[in-house]
Amino acid sequence: MQSVEGALAEYEGLPKHGLHVAEWLAVQEEVTYPEVGFTLSLRIRFMSREPGDPRRLHLAFHGVRNLRIAQPEGAMLSGLYLDIRDIRNRQWEGIAFEVVETEEDVIHFICRSFEARIGEG
């Protein structure tokens, strides 16, 4: 697993300019072993508003808690700007990040880890 600093630096360094339209969002509940428990994962894929731009921003969040998604005014999830913050100083067990949508407060949650990459479709 990547360090908190490494994950944030990688995300900040991605050429994600213009990729703010949520093409899809999926929440998945997973059973964890060896102790039987459950954890949530959240995946979001962002696309550009520009026709013909094949780039996609793929985000995967693991160990999601306190997930809140609110339907914004107008089109659902069409202009999201996510702020991913290091919250380890709060000393919550198994939690390292807080994710907040900064324009309309559409999405808010905390999580254990995340990955980000730019790809096509």
Beta strands, then each sheet from edge to edge (+ up, - down):
strand 1: 19-32
strand 2: 37-48
strand 3: 55-69
strand 4: 82-86
strand 5: 97-101
strand 6: 107-111
strand 7: 113-120
sheet 1: 1+ 2- 3+ 6- 5+ 4-
sheet 2: 1+ 2- 3+ 7-
end
